[in-house]
Amino acid sequence: MKKIKKSHFLSSLWFSMKFSLTDDRERKRFMYNIMTFACIGALLLFGTISLLNGTRILAISDYSFAVILSALLLWVRKKGASEGIINFSLILVQSFFLYLFLSGKAGGVSFVWFFIVPVVTQFLKGGGKGLFFSLAQIALAMLPFLFPSRFPQAYAPRLGLRLLVSYLVLTSLVYIYETSRDGSQVLLEKALGELQEKANRDGLTGLYNRRHLNEIWAFLKRDYEPPDKNIAFIMADLDFFRSYNDTYGHQKGDEALITFGEILKGLKRRKTDYVFRYGGEEFCLFLYGADEKTSKDFCRAILDGLQEKKITHEKSPTGRLSVSLGCTIKSLDTEVDLEGIIKEADDALYRAKEKGRNRVEFV
């Protein structure tokens, strides 16, 4: 096992504390760390007190619990907190709290530990599952009041009623808070998701924008498989579009851009096909896993799709609005960057323009 540096371990805890209010996973990790540290510290303290008092069995019990919780904390830090690990940790902690309460070993301090349970369990497990752990705790805590002769610590019956009422009130308040927070978290995540989606979209055509092009490229480079997959990058530019705007007005120009965007979206067949409005009358596409034939067929479909719309453009030699395309195909297994791909496709597009437009050129 690798040795964990103290400074790095404490910085990880501080990171959890810093972001616990804004990220649900970090919040739960923060609660788990705090709960585990507190329990380990208390177990070591009570174990030392028991050892000094000559009760070695109790000391060994406390130290054993501390070692188990420490091992779980290291496991969670290295592997992440699974549902099973969290459940097991909660059961251990609840057993410790009940042990303090039922044995009377901690005296009046045991009640302080006892009321931490609803907060910790519901923060870690959420309102519903956490409520189960909390109610199980109070049910077990009522045993000394129902069967006083079977437990070493005697508690007054009136204390049991006060304990039950106050515990249920606290549990209910935490449950209301946690369930309402969960609902707010869902709404917040949905709203953030919608805002993120809008930020990634072009306002006119609804296609992905240039900003999202960089993010998709990073995603494909990071997560593609198998390693010999190719990617085709197509640059498209509407021919004589400036004169189209001058002749028919910007509203008609916007309608033409929307129409062309719909053509591209209609040709998109797979989840790994991405269409972007690069800027102005320029568009681009990622075709992940496309070979040369697939890319040529796709480009031909773009040319034919716009031709079929028969958008009149009297300043164009064809009399119709047309598009020029440049395409490059790269293997993602090679050292290639986005700027290089864009330049190659743009050079091919420039050649298509030089050769008369309304055509596609490949690198």
N, C-alpha and C positions, 0 to 999 in steps of 0.2 A: 504493500500500500504506500502511495506517495505521501511524503510528509507535508502537512498543511501548514503554511506559514501563518502565524498569529495575526500579523497585520493584514494579510489578504482575507483571512476569515472574518475579522472585525469589519473590514471595508465592505464585505458582502452583506453583513448584517446591517450596516448603515445604509447600503443601497436599498435593502428591503424596507427599512424604516422611511427612507426619503420618498419612495414611490408607492407606499402602501395605500394612500388615499386616492390615487388616480388609476391604478391598474389592479384589477381584481386578483390576478395571480400573485402579484407582488404583495398585495394586502394580506392574502392568506399565508404567503411565505413568511411575512413579517410576524403574523400572529403565531404561526407554528414555532418560529425561532424564539419569540418572547416566552411562549408557554413552556417550551422545552428547557430553555436556560433557567427560568424561574424554578421549575421542578427539580432540575439537576442541582441547583444551588441549595434548595431547601432540603433535598435528600442528603446531600453531603453534610449540611449543618446538623440535621437531626441524627445522621449516622454518627457524627463525631460526638454529639452530646450523649448518645446511647453508649458509645464506646467508653467515654469518660465515666459514665454512671455504672459501668460494669455489665451492661446488658448487650453482650456480644451478638446474640442471635438477631436482635433488632438492628444493630449496627450493620451486620452483614446484609440484612434484608434491604436496608436503605442504600447501601453502597451498590448492591446488585441492581436495584432499580435505576440508580444513577448511571451505571455502566451501560445498561440496555438503552436508556434514552440518549446517551451520548453516541452510541453506535448508530441509532436511528437518525440522529441529527446529521452525522457525517454521511450516512447513506443518502439522505434527502438532498444534502448539498451537492453530492457527486452525481446522483442519478435522477434527482427530481422527486417530488412528492406524489406517489401514486395513491389511489383511493384506499388501497389496502394498508399502506404504511400509515396514512392519516388515521384510519379507523383503529389500527393496532395501538398507535400512540395515544389516542384519546382514551381507549380502554385502560391502558396503563396509568395514565394520569388520573382518570376517575377512580381507579382502584387505589391509587395513592391518597387521594382526597378522602375517600371513604375509610381507608385505613386510619388516617389521622382522626377522623370524626368518631368512628365506631370504637376505636381503642382509647380515645381521650388522651393520646400520647402528647398532642400539641396543646392541650388545654383549651383556653378560649380562642387561641389563634386558629384552631381548626375551622371555625365558622368563617373566618376571613377567606381561607382557601376554598371553602365549600361554595361560596357565592361567585367565584370566578368561573365555575363550570358553564353556566348558561351563556356567558359572553364568549368564552373560548370556543365552545362546541358549535354555536350557531354562526360565529364568524368563519370558522373553518369549514363547516359542512353546509351552511346555508340554513334558511329558516326551517324548512320541513325536516330534513334529516337531523339537524342540530337539535330540534325540539325533542326528538326521540331520545337522544343521549341525555338531554337535560331532565326529562321526565323520569327516565330510568334511574338517574342519580337520586332524585328526591324520593322515589319509591323505595329504594334500598336504604336511604337515610331514615325512613320512618320505622324500620325494623326495631331499633332499640326502644322506641316508644310503645310499640305493639307487644314486644317480647322482652321486657327489661331484664328478666332474670338470666337471659342467655348471653348477655353482653357485659364485658368488664366495666364499662363506663355507664353510670346511671344518670339519666337526664330527667328533669321534671316534665310531667305531661304537658303543662302549660307551654313549656319551651318548644315542644314538638308542634303545637298548633301555630305558634308565632313563626317558627321556622318554615312550616309548610306555606303559610299565607305569604310571607315576605318573599320566599323563593319563587312561588308561582307568579307573584306580581312582577318580580324582576325578569323572570323567564318570558312572560307575556310581553313586557316592554321591549325586550331584546328581539323577540320574534316579530313584533310589529315593525320595528326599525329595520330588521334584516330583510323581511319580505318586501317592504316598501322600497328599500335600497336596491334589491334585486330587480324589481320592476323598473325602477328609474335607470338602473344600469342597462337593462335591455333596450329601453327607449333611447338612452344616450348612444349606445353602440349602433343602433339602427340609424339614428340621426347622423352620427359621424360617418357611417358607411355611405349614406346617401350624399352627404357633402363631399366625401372623397370621390364618389362616382361622378358627381357633377364636375369636380375639379379636373377629372381625367378626360372629360368629354368636350368636344368642340361645340360651342353654343349654337351654331347654325346647322350643321349636318348631323350632329349626334354621334359622329365617329370619335374614336380616341384622338386626343390631341398630341402635339409634338412632345409635350412634357412626359406623357405616359409612354411614349416610344422608348425613352431611356430605361424606364422601369421594366417594360416588357422584355427588352433586350437583356437586361441584367438577370431577369427571371429565367429566360431561356438558356443563357450561358451557365447559370448555376444549377438548374434542375433538369436539363435535357438528358435523355437516355434512349437508346444506347449511344455510345460515344461517337459512332460514325454517322449520325444524323446530319443531313444537309439542311440548310435554310436558304430559301429564295427571298431576295429583297427586291421589290419593284417600286420604282419611282414613276408617277404618272403626272402629266402636266397638260391641262386643257389648252388646245391650240388657239392662238390669236384671241385669247380671252380678254385682254385689255381692250381690243377694238370691239369685242362683243359687248362689254360694259358701256363703252362710249356710244355704241349704236343703239342698244336696246335699254340702257339704263341699269342702275345697280340692283334694282328689285328683280329684274329679269336675270341678272347675273347671279344673284343669290338663289333664285329658283333653279338655275342650271347647275349650280354647285350642289344643291340639295338632291337634284335628280341623279347626278353622277355618284353622289355618296350612296344613294339607294341602290344603284346598279352594283357598286362594290359590295355593299352589305348583302345583296341578293346572291352574289356569286360565292360568298363565304360559306363553305360547306362543313368545315371542321372546327372544333374548339381551338385548334392550334393555328388557325388562320386569323391574323390580326390586321385590321384596316385603320389607317390614321389619316387625318387631314394634316398635312405637313405645314401648310401655311398658304394663304391666298388661293390660287387655283392649283396648287400642288398637293398630291396625295401620295401615300406610300403604303406598302403592304408587307407583312411578314408571312411567308408560307413555310411553316415548320415541317421538316420531313419531306419536302417537295424535291423531286428530281427534275431533270431538264425537260422531259416530256410534259410533266404536270405543270411546270412553270409556263411553258409555251402555250399549252391549252388554256391556262388561266388568262394569260395576256391576250390571246385571241378572243376569248370570251368577253374581256373588257372592251376591246375595240368594237366587236360586233354588238355588244349591249348598248353602247352609246350610239352607234350607227342606227340601230333599230328605233331609237327614240326620235330620230329625224328632227332634231332641234335646229331650226333655221339660223344660219349665220352668213349673211350676204357678203361679209368682208373676207370670208374664207374661200380658198380656191375650190373646195369641195361643195360649197354652198350649205354645208352642215357643220354643226359644232363637232369637233373631233378631238382626239387625245393622242399624245405621244408617250411611249413607255420606254423605260430603261430597266434592265433586269440583270442581277448578278446572283450567282449561286455559290454558297460557301459551305464547307464542312465545319461544324461547330467543334470538331476535334482539333482544329488548327488554331494557331494564335491569330485571331482576327478581332478587330475592334469595330465598334459601331460607326465611328467616323470614316474608317476605311471602306466599309460596305456602302455607306451613303455616297461617298465620293465616286466609287466604281459605278454604282447605279446611275448617279447623276451624269457621269461622263457618257454612259450609254444612252441616256436620255438626250443629251446634247447632240450625239451623233444621229439619233432618230429625227431630231428637229432639222439638222443639216441636210438629211436625205429626203426631205419633203414632208415630214410630219405624218400624222395618222398611221403610225407604224410602231413596231417594237424592235429594239436592239438589245442584244445580249453581250455580256462581257465574256 
